[in-house]
Amino acid sequence: ITPPNTKVDMELGERGCEVLEQIDIGSDKVLEVLAGLKVEKSSRPGELCPRILWEVREEIAGSRTQIFNSSLATGEAPEDWRKINVVPLFKTSCRNEQANYRPVSLTSVVGKLLEKAL
């Protein structure tokens, strides 16, 4: 996240985890990430699909920025952003063999947005 040989001030948050105080995401960066969403991708069950987030990107960029910065300041992320669904994806050959599948992780679209904004 930071260039080499850059000093970053860190302190311990409420949970005893290190908190990066200097990271601040701007609404222009969040809008840029929202505009770059791949709308054809699917989302996890019960979550907003990327197409909806993309279509309302200008209206939600400010509030998303506040939520992301609050999460970074406290060192905590909502539980929904951290949940992962792992599903098997068929590769090739016989469908009856376990070795012909690979695991695919379905993660939160909003959690991915935060990662890309960083």
C-alpha positions in Angstrom: 0.0 0.0 0.0 2.8 2.4 0.8 6.1 2.9 -1.1 9.2 1.4 0.3 11.0 3.3 3.1 7.8 5.2 3.9 7.0 5.5 7.6 3.4 4.9 8.5 2.2 5.8 12.0 0.3 2.9 13.5 -1.5 2.5 16.8 -3.5 -0.3 18.5 -7.3 -0.1 17.9 -10.0 -1.2 20.4 -9.5 -4.8 19.5 -5.7 -4.7 19.9 -5.1 -4.6 16.2 -2.9 -2.2 14.4 -4.9 0.6 12.8 -3.5 2.6 9.8 -4.3 6.2 10.5 -3.0 7.8 7.3 -5.2 5.9 4.8 -8.1 8.0 3.6 -10.1 7.1 0.5 -11.6 9.9 -1.6 -15.0 9.8 -3.1 -13.5 10.3 -6.5 -11.6 7.0 -6.1 -14.7 5.2 -4.9 -16.6 6.5 -7.9 -13.8 5.3 -10.2 -13.9 1.8 -8.7 -17.7 1.7 -8.9 -17.6 2.8 -12.5 -15.2 0.0 -13.2 -17.5 -2.7 -11.8 -18.0 -5.7 -14.1 -21.8 -5.7 -14.2 -22.1 -9.2 -15.8 -20.5 -10.8 -12.7 -22.8 -12.5 -10.2 -23.0 -11.7 -6.5 -23.6 -13.8 -3.4 -27.2 -14.6 -2.4 -28.8 -11.7 -0.6 -26.4 -9.1 -1.8 -26.9 -6.3 -4.3 -25.8 -7.3 -7.8 -22.9 -5.3 -9.4 -25.3 -3.9 -12.1 -27.4 -2.1 -9.4 -24.3 -0.7 -7.7 -23.0 0.5 -11.1 -26.2 2.2 -12.0 -26.4 4.2 -8.7 -22.7 4.8 -8.4 -22.9 8.6 -8.4 -25.6 8.6 -5.7 -23.8 6.1 -3.4 -20.1 7.1 -3.9 -20.2 9.6 -1.0 -21.8 7.3 1.5 -19.6 4.4 0.5 -16.6 6.6 1.0 -17.7 7.4 4.5 -18.3 3.7 5.3 -14.9 2.6 3.9 -13.0 5.3 5.8 -14.8 4.5 9.0 -13.9 0.8 8.5 -10.3 1.7 7.9 -10.2 4.1 10.9 -11.6 1.4 13.3 -9.7 -1.5 11.8 -13.0 -3.5 11.5 -15.1 -4.6 8.5 -18.7 -5.7 8.6 -19.1 -9.4 8.9 -20.9 -9.6 5.5 -17.8 -8.3 3.8 -15.7 -11.1 5.3 -17.9 -14.0 4.5 -16.9 -16.3 1.7 -18.9 -18.9 -0.1 -16.7 -21.6 -1.6 -18.2 -23.6 -4.5 -16.7 -26.3 -6.7 -16.2 -25.5 -10.4 -15.9 -28.3 -12.9 -12.6 -28.2 -14.9 -12.5 -31.1 -17.4 -13.0 -34.8 -18.1 -15.2 -36.9 -15.9 -17.6 -35.1 -13.5 -17.6 -38.0 -11.1 -13.9 -37.5 -10.0 -13.2 -35.0 -7.3 -9.9 -34.0 -8.8 -11.7 -32.5 -11.8 -13.1 -29.7 -9.7 -11.4 -26.6 -8.4 -12.7 -24.4 -5.5 -14.0 -20.9 -6.4 -14.5 -18.3 -3.6 -17.5 -16.0 -3.9 -16.7 -12.9 -1.9 -18.7 -9.7 -1.1 -18.9 -7.2 -4.0 -18.6 -4.3 -1.5 -15.6 -5.9 0.2 -13.9 -6.2 -3.2 -14.7 -2.5 -3.9 -12.9 -1.5 -0.7 -9.9 -3.6 -1.7 -9.7 -2.0 -5.1 -10.1 1.5 -3.7 -7.0 0.9 -1.5 
